[in-house]
Amino acid sequence: MKARVWAPVALGALLVVGVLGVRGDSAADEEDLWTEAPSTLTAEPSVDDSAEPGAVRLAADGIEGMRLGSPGTGFAWPILGSGGDPVAADDLPGGCMPSYGSGSVQGRTWDTGAWLVDDVVSAVLVSRRNTNLVTPAGLSTWLGPTLGSPVEAASELPGARTRTERPAGAQGPEVTVVVASADGVEVVFSDVVFDVEAVPEEARGRITTIEVRHPRARACSEEALASFSPSALEGVGTDQVLGLDGLTAAPIGSDATVLEDLPGAQPQGGGLGGCEAFFLSTGTGSVRVVAVDGVVVSTSLWGDAGDGTYGEFPFRLGMTAEEVSAAVPAEAGPALEIGTDAVEVTLGQRLIRLDLAPPVHWVEDVDVPVSHGPPAVFTITVQDLGVSDEAVNC
């Protein structure tokens, strides 16, 4: 048995493209909102002359480059299906598709994004890039409260509905969400941050996200970002499980050509030394298979997978460090030394790596997750013991 501490694999680097979930029933009722988008839309930048020179104003029709009602063609990231072809918006929940415009703008301390519904911009989101900043510069809103303002300022808007939640449970951080209706749109303010423990006390309780959306965009959410893959649209490979030999249909040691027969398998490009990586979905999780010189040598799984996904395999996604330690088979050796980020176990001719991180929790109406709680397994990798880490670094 061998144990080492490993740096966690960045989940976002493994994902092909994030897509969407559907928000719950506690969103505002349709009759609380105007049913039409603002009738006056403009393509000119909104410059706030009352603020510092060059400051941008977030208006009821969005922001420059992202205007509600405008076509989203040309700046949306394509979502790819199993064949590498773009997935139609009609195939996605609510007809929603995420977009991130042309990327970050130099000098800005905040980011922008949008949701397209039937290829039309239907929601615009701005968020603080650095949650340690108390008040990001260069942005104002037509309603007054802006990024960095106390979230209570949004609660004071006429007709605003305010709720507080503890998405990580009673011992987790409290977050506030404010929903207001104004000028034909719904405006959602929140003080949600990914890692609240890293935010200075003076910066907490301040607005971190503002979303201006048309009612039809309420169904759009990034909650399924970490568990949904484009190939899952086809229900690919729902009978596949992970064990000591890797994936059932592409076991370690098999010829990499077996991947060509797996529906939805997508090449992710190669690296040095004959390394090739492939991505596919099990229906409940996402898988990355690595082949070196045409032979499968490693399989990694992450996502939302339930009990039984791995057959007799002793490890599961979502296990805490203590549960991992208790699950190590006797034949693997003495008690495993657990690190804070990951553990590594040698079992027979297999090297098993378990990456751990605090669980991610989502807040309804907000496209920013909250990371909080004891570290849990989010990625499992089974690798041929005779293959080096450098060899599988595609």
C-alpha positions as CSV (number, residue, x, y, z in Angstrom):
1,M,0.0,0.0,0.0
2,K,1.2,3.5,-0.9
3,A,-0.3,6.8,0.3
4,R,0.6,10.3,-0.9
5,V,-1.1,13.7,-0.9
6,W,-2.0,15.1,-4.3
7,A,-3.1,18.5,-5.5
8,P,-6.8,18.3,-6.5
9,V,-7.7,18.1,-10.2
10,A,-9.5,21.2,-11.3
11,L,-13.0,20.1,-12.1
12,G,-13.6,22.8,-14.5
13,A,-10.6,21.7,-16.6
14,L,-12.3,18.3,-17.1
15,L,-15.6,19.6,-18.1
16,V,-16.3,20.1,-21.8
17,V,-19.0,22.7,-21.5
18,G,-21.4,23.4,-18.6
19,V,-25.1,23.6,-19.2
20,L,-28.2,24.0,-17.3
21,G,-30.6,23.0,-14.7
22,V,-34.2,24.2,-13.9
23,R,-34.9,26.5,-11.1
24,G,-37.4,25.4,-8.4
25,D,-40.9,26.4,-7.6
26,S,-40.0,29.2,-5.2
27,A,-39.2,31.6,-8.1
28,A,-41.5,34.6,-8.5
29,D,-45.0,33.9,-10.0
30,E,-45.5,34.9,-13.6
31,E,-48.2,37.4,-12.6
32,D,-45.8,39.3,-10.5
33,L,-43.9,40.4,-13.6
34,W,-44.4,42.1,-16.9
35,T,-44.9,39.5,-19.6
36,E,-43.1,41.4,-22.3
37,A,-39.5,42.5,-22.6
38,P,-38.7,46.2,-22.5
39,S,-40.0,47.8,-25.7
40,T,-37.1,50.2,-26.1
41,L,-33.8,48.4,-26.6
42,T,-30.6,50.2,-27.6
43,A,-27.3,48.9,-28.9
44,E,-25.3,51.9,-27.6
45,P,-23.2,51.5,-24.4
46,S,-24.8,52.7,-21.3
47,V,-22.5,55.2,-19.7
48,D,-23.2,56.6,-16.3
49,D,-22.4,60.3,-16.4
50,S,-23.2,60.7,-12.7
51,A,-20.5,58.3,-11.7
52,E,-16.8,58.2,-12.4
53,P,-15.7,58.8,-16.0
54,G,-16.3,55.8,-18.2
55,A,-18.4,53.9,-15.7
56,V,-20.9,51.5,-17.2
57,R,-24.5,51.4,-16.2
58,L,-26.4,48.1,-16.0
59,A,-29.9,49.0,-17.3
60,A,-33.2,47.2,-17.7
61,D,-32.1,46.1,-21.1
62,G,-28.7,44.7,-19.9
63,I,-25.3,46.0,-20.7
64,E,-23.3,46.9,-23.8
65,G,-22.8,43.9,-26.0
66,M,-25.5,42.0,-24.1
67,R,-28.9,43.6,-24.7
68,L,-32.1,41.8,-23.8
69,G,-34.0,40.9,-26.9
70,S,-31.0,41.0,-29.2
71,P,-29.9,37.9,-31.2
72,G,-27.2,35.9,-29.5
73,T,-25.6,34.6,-32.6
74,G,-21.9,35.1,-32.8
75,F,-20.9,35.2,-29.2
76,A,-22.4,32.1,-27.5
77,W,-20.1,29.3,-26.7
78,P,-21.3,26.3,-28.7
79,I,-22.5,23.2,-26.8
80,L,-21.3,20.1,-28.5
81,G,-23.1,16.8,-28.9
82,S,-21.6,13.4,-29.2
83,G,-20.5,13.9,-32.8
84,G,-18.8,17.3,-32.1
85,D,-21.7,19.2,-33.7
86,P,-23.4,22.1,-31.9
87,V,-26.4,21.1,-29.8
88,A,-29.6,23.0,-30.7
89,A,-31.1,25.2,-28.0
90,D,-34.3,23.3,-28.4
91,D,-32.6,20.2,-27.0
92,L,-31.7,22.0,-23.8
93,P,-34.0,22.6,-20.8
94,G,-36.1,25.6,-21.3
95,G,-34.4,26.3,-24.7
96,C,-31.6,27.9,-22.6
97,M,-28.0,28.3,-23.7
98,P,-25.2,30.1,-21.7
99,S,-23.0,32.7,-23.2
100,Y,-20.0,34.6,-21.9
101,G,-19.6,37.3,-24.6
102,S,-16.1,38.2,-25.8
103,G,-14.4,37.5,-22.4
104,S,-13.1,39.8,-19.7
105,V,-12.5,43.5,-20.4
106,Q,-9.2,45.0,-19.3
107,G,-9.5,47.0,-16.2
108,R,-12.9,45.7,-15.1
109,T,-13.2,44.2,-11.7
110,W,-16.4,42.3,-12.6
111,D,-17.5,39.7,-15.1
112,T,-20.5,39.4,-17.4
113,G,-22.5,36.6,-18.8
114,A,-25.9,36.0,-20.5
115,W,-28.5,33.3,-21.1
116,L,-30.0,32.8,-24.5
117,V,-33.5,31.5,-24.8
118,D,-34.3,30.4,-28.4
119,D,-31.2,32.2,-29.5
120,V,-32.3,35.5,-28.0
121,V,-30.6,37.2,-25.1
122,S,-33.0,36.8,-22.2
123,A,-30.9,37.3,-19.1
124,V,-27.7,39.3,-18.3
125,L,-25.5,38.6,-15.3
126,V,-22.8,40.7,-13.7
127,S,-20.7,39.4,-10.8
128,R,-17.7,40.5,-8.7
129,R,-14.5,39.1,-10.1
130,N,-12.7,39.5,-6.8
131,T,-15.0,39.0,-3.8
132,N,-12.4,40.5,-1.5
133,L,-13.1,43.9,-3.0
134,V,-15.7,45.8,-1.1
135,T,-16.9,47.9,-4.0
136,P,-15.8,47.0,-7.6
137,A,-15.2,50.2,-9.6
138,G,-16.8,51.1,-12.9
139,L,-20.3,49.7,-12.6
140,S,-23.6,51.3,-11.6
141,T,-27.3,50.2,-12.0
142,W,-30.3,52.2,-12.9
143,L,-31.9,51.0,-9.7
144,G,-29.1,52.2,-7.4
145,P,-27.7,49.1,-5.6
146,T,-24.7,47.8,-7.4
147,L,-21.9,45.3,-6.9
148,G,-20.4,45.9,-3.5
149,S,-23.4,47.7,-2.1
150,P,-24.8,46.1,1.1
151,V,-27.4,43.5,0.1
152,E,-29.9,45.3,2.4
153,A,-29.9,48.2,-0.1
154,A,-31.5,45.9,-2.7
155,S,-34.0,44.7,-0.1
156,E,-35.2,48.3,0.3
157,L,-36.3,48.6,-3.4
158,P,-40.1,48.9,-3.8
159,G,-41.8,45.4,-3.9
160,A,-38.5,43.6,-3.4
161,R,-38.8,40.1,-2.0
162,T,-35.9,39.0,0.3
163,R,-35.0,35.5,1.5
164,T,-32.1,34.1,3.4
165,E,-30.8,30.5,3.1
166,R,-28.1,28.3,4.4
167,P,-27.4,26.1,1.3
168,A,-24.7,24.1,3.2
169,G,-27.0,23.3,6.1
170,A,-27.5,24.8,9.6
171,Q,-23.7,25.1,10.2
172,G,-23.0,26.6,6.8
173,P,-22.8,30.3,5.7
174,E,-26.0,32.3,5.4
175,V,-26.7,33.9,2.0
176,T,-29.3,36.5,1.0
177,V,-31.2,36.6,-2.3
178,V,-33.4,39.6,-3.3
179,V,-35.8,39.6,-6.2
180,A,-37.3,42.8,-7.5
181,S,-39.5,43.6,-10.6
182,A,-38.8,46.8,-12.4
183,D,-39.2,48.2,-16.0
184,G,-40.5,44.9,-17.4
185,V,-37.7,42.7,-16.1
186,E,-36.9,40.7,-13.0
187,V,-33.8,41.7,-11.1
188,V,-32.0,39.2,-8.8
189,F,-29.4,40.4,-6.3
190,S,-27.4,38.2,-4.0
191,D,-24.3,38.1,-1.7
192,V,-23.4,34.5,-2.7
193,V,-19.7,33.7,-3.0
194,F,-17.9,30.5,-3.7
195,D,-15.6,30.5,-0.7
196,V,-17.1,32.6,2.0
197,E,-14.3,31.8,4.5
198,A,-11.8,33.5,2.2
199,V,-13.8,36.8,2.1
200,P,-12.8,39.5,4.6
201,E,-15.5,40.3,7.2
202,E,-15.9,43.9,5.8
203,A,-16.7,42.5,2.3
204,R,-19.4,40.0,3.4
205,G,-23.0,40.7,3.1
206,R,-22.4,42.8,0.0
207,I,-23.9,42.3,-3.4
208,T,-21.8,39.9,-5.5
209,T,-24.2,39.1,-8.4
210,I,-26.9,41.0,-10.2
211,E,-29.0,39.3,-12.9
212,V,-31.5,41.2,-15.1
213,R,-33.8,38.7,-16.8
214,H,-37.0,38.3,-18.7
215,P,-39.5,35.9,-17.2
216,R,-38.7,33.3,-19.9
217,A,-35.2,33.0,-18.6
218,R,-36.2,31.8,-15.1
219,A,-35.7,28.2,-16.3
220,C,-32.0,28.9,-17.0
221,S,-29.4,27.9,-14.4
222,E,-25.9,26.6,-14.2
223,E,-26.7,24.3,-11.3
224,A,-26.0,21.2,-13.4
225,L,-22.6,22.5,-14.5
226,A,-20.5,19.9,-12.7
227,S,-22.6,16.8,-13.6
228,F,-24.1,17.3,-17.0
229,S,-22.3,16.5,-20.2
230,P,-23.5,17.0,-23.8
231,S,-23.4,13.3,-24.5
232,A,-25.8,12.7,-21.6
233,L,-28.5,14.2,-23.9
234,E,-28.5,10.8,-25.6
235,G,-28.4,8.7,-22.5
236,V,-25.1,7.3,-23.5
237,G,-23.5,4.4,-21.7
238,T,-25.9,4.1,-18.8
239,D,-24.8,0.5,-18.2
240,Q,-21.2,1.4,-17.7
241,V,-19.5,1.0,-14.3
242,L,-16.1,1.8,-12.9
243,G,-14.0,-0.9,-11.2
244,L,-10.4,-1.9,-10.6
245,D,-10.0,-2.4,-14.4
246,G,-11.5,1.0,-15.2
247,L,-14.5,1.4,-17.4
248,T,-16.5,-1.8,-18.2
249,A,-16.5,-1.2,-22.0
250,A,-13.0,0.1,-22.2
251,P,-10.9,-1.7,-19.5
252,I,-7.3,-0.8,-18.7
253,G,-5.1,-2.8,-21.0
254,S,-7.5,-2.9,-23.9
255,D,-6.9,-1.5,-27.3
256,A,-8.0,2.1,-27.6
257,T,-10.0,1.3,-30.6
258,V,-12.8,0.1,-28.3
259,L,-13.5,3.7,-27.6
260,E,-14.6,4.1,-31.2
261,D,-17.5,1.8,-30.5
262,L,-18.7,3.8,-27.5
263,P,-21.6,6.2,-28.4
264,G,-20.7,9.7,-27.4
265,A,-17.0,9.2,-26.9
266,Q,-15.3,12.5,-27.9
267,P,-11.5,12.8,-28.5
268,Q,-10.0,15.6,-26.4
269,G,-6.7,15.7,-28.2
270,G,-3.3,14.1,-27.6
271,G,-0.1,14.9,-25.8
272,L,3.5,13.9,-26.0
273,G,4.5,10.3,-26.0
274,G,1.5,8.9,-27.7
275,C,-1.0,10.0,-25.1
276,E,-4.7,10.4,-26.1
277,A,-7.7,11.4,-24.0
278,F,-11.4,10.7,-24.6
279,F,-14.4,12.1,-22.9
280,L,-17.8,10.4,-22.5
281,S,-20.8,10.2,-20.1
282,T,-22.0,7.2,-18.1
283,G,-25.5,8.7,-17.9
284,T,-25.0,9.6,-14.2
285,G,-21.4,10.9,-14.3
286,S,-18.7,12.0,-16.7
287,V,-15.6,9.9,-17.7
288,R,-12.2,10.7,-19.1
289,V,-10.3,7.8,-20.5
290,V,-6.6,8.0,-21.3
291,A,-4.7,5.8,-23.8
292,V,-1.0,5.7,-24.3
293,D,0.4,4.2,-27.5
294,G,-3.0,2.9,-28.3
295,V,-3.6,1.1,-25.0
296,V,-6.1,2.2,-22.3
297,V,-4.1,3.0,-19.1
298,S,-6.3,5.3,-17.0
299,T,-9.9,6.2,-16.3
300,S,-11.3,9.2,-14.3
301,L,-14.9,9.6,-13.2
302,W,-16.6,12.6,-11.7
303,G,-20.2,14.0,-11.6
304,D,-23.4,13.0,-10.0
305,A,-23.4,9.2,-9.6
306,G,-25.5,7.2,-7.3
307,D,-24.9,4.0,-5.3
308,G,-24.1,0.9,-7.3
309,T,-22.5,2.9,-10.2
310,Y,-19.2,1.2,-9.4
311,G,-20.3,-2.3,-8.7
312,E,-18.0,-3.9,-6.0
313,F,-15.6,-1.0,-6.2
314,P,-15.0,0.2,-2.6
315,F,-14.9,3.9,-3.3
316,R,-17.7,6.3,-4.2
317,L,-18.0,10.0,-5.2
318,G,-19.1,12.0,-2.2
319,M,-17.2,10.0,0.4
320,T,-15.6,12.0,3.2
321,A,-11.9,11.4,4.1
322,E,-13.0,9.3,7.1
323,E,-15.3,7.2,4.9
324,V,-12.5,6.7,2.4
325,S,-10.1,5.5,5.1
326,A,-12.8,3.0,6.4
327,A,-13.4,1.7,2.8
328,V,-9.7,0.8,2.0
329,P,-9.6,-3.0,1.6
330,A,-7.5,-5.0,4.0
331,E,-5.3,-6.3,1.1
332,A,-4.3,-2.7,0.4
333,G,-2.3,-2.6,3.6
334,P,-2.5,-0.6,6.9
335,A,-4.6,2.5,7.5
336,L,-4.4,5.1,4.7
337,E,-2.7,8.4,5.5
338,I,-5.3,11.0,4.4
339,G,-4.3,14.4,3.0
340,T,-6.6,17.5,2.8
341,D,-6.8,17.5,-1.1
342,A,-6.5,13.9,-2.2
343,V,-5.3,10.4,-1.4
344,E,-3.6,7.7,-3.4
345,V,-4.0,3.9,-2.8
346,T,-2.1,1.0,-4.5
347,L,-4.4,-2.0,-4.8
348,G,-2.9,-4.9,-6.8
349,Q,-1.7,-3.6,-10.2
350,R,-3.9,-0.5,-9.9
351,L,-3.2,3.0,-8.6
352,I,-6.3,4.7,-7.3
353,R,-6.4,8.4,-6.8
354,L,-9.3,10.1,-4.9
355,D,-9.4,13.9,-5.2
356,L,-11.3,15.7,-2.4
357,A,-12.8,19.1,-2.0
358,P,-15.5,20.7,0.1
359,P,-19.0,19.9,-1.4
360,V,-20.6,22.5,-3.7
361,H,-24.1,23.7,-2.9
362,W,-26.4,25.8,-5.2
363,V,-28.7,28.6,-4.3
364,E,-31.9,29.0,-6.3
365,D,-32.0,32.0,-8.7
366,V,-28.2,32.4,-8.4
367,D,-25.6,31.1,-10.8
368,V,-22.7,31.0,-8.2
369,P,-22.2,27.9,-6.1
370,V,-21.2,27.8,-2.4
371,S,-18.3,25.6,-1.4
372,H,-18.5,24.5,2.2
373,G,-18.2,21.5,4.5
374,P,-15.8,18.6,5.1
375,P,-13.8,17.6,1.9
376,A,-15.5,14.9,-0.1
377,V,-14.4,12.8,-3.1
378,F,-15.3,14.5,-6.4
379,T,-13.0,12.6,-8.8
380,I,-11.9,9.0,-8.8
381,T,-9.0,7.8,-11.1
382,V,-8.0,4.2,-11.7
383,Q,-4.6,3.9,-13.4
384,D,-2.2,1.1,-14.5
385,L,0.4,1.0,-11.8
386,G,3.2,0.6,-14.4
387,V,2.3,3.9,-16.1
388,S,3.8,7.2,-14.8
389,D,1.8,10.3,-14.1
390,E,3.8,12.2,-16.8
391,A,2.7,9.6,-19.4
392,V,-1.0,10.2,-18.9
393,N,-0.7,14.0,-18.8
394,C,-2.6,14.6,-22.1
